[in-house]
Amino acid sequence: AGGAEALSRSAQGSWWERNKRPQLEWMLGQVAPFVERHAAAQAKLPLDRRRPLSVVDVGGGQGNLAAAIAARFGPMGVRVEVVEVDQKAVAKGRAKGRRMANLAFTLADASTARLGAKFHEKGQTGEAVSACYKEAERRVDLVVALHACGALSDVAVAQAVRHKAGFVVCPCCFNANQFLRVPVEIPPTEDPAEAPAALASSSASVPVSVSAADWLGLPAASLAALLAAADLQGDHAAASEAAQTVCALRLEAAQRHWVELWEQTGASAQARASAAGEKQGCREEVGNAAAGGGGALRVSLRQFPIAFSTRNLCLVGAPHSPE
């Protein structure tokens, strides 16, 4: 019932029915495997070690996607935070979502924000919650974005990587928001003798921001040419090829930064896991790469039907623990 309410129907043949609603339904289908995997893992844990799945919608506007996720998957232990820089959109979203305890809005720039909203510390029926539930306040398991314009797609994927989270990100308007800086983490070296001064007294990673070109590992001029080609009007074939190339580069960058940050063994990997809030016993499910091992990030480039939107590519990344 909740999912139906969040995806309310409008007049037959309207833009909402023809385009927006089908996109949201498709996105719910991409999110479902993350929710199901988390729920299955939680069911195996004692009650005092269970926690919700935390989803962050980057640039989510008034929260159409976030509300749909919160309504559809709320009964399975999912909560959603919208991080949006537009004050009016956040105000409207908060007004519409006031009755949803598992939906929150944060007015912030996603490229600099600390993800992970504060929610009321209560379970679905208002009972006292476990320590693991409370520890999950600043944890992020999945980052989503629908029509994330330009470099906002890079920001969304990078935020997922730095939080060791999965992602479902649909790009849009490739040449937009190029002023945005991409948040990354610089991992410490395993050898203290080689550590720079900033890391000499800590084995934790250091947050920095870089250009989208640096995040992707491309010369700025090459990236600019690709983005311009992806937004070409009147040459669908060339624009489509450029768009798919940019998306492939984003997925490659996500895997590369994931390996650098998480797929390491030893003390520094353990320290980063602890800094990310992954206390032993509270995160034995989705994408655990804590304490002594790494988990691979599996990525794929997907498409929803072009009838819904010509911007129909979707970047998907799913953390997987080693067998």
Disulfide bonds with the S-S distance in Angstrom:
Cys132-Cys282 2.20
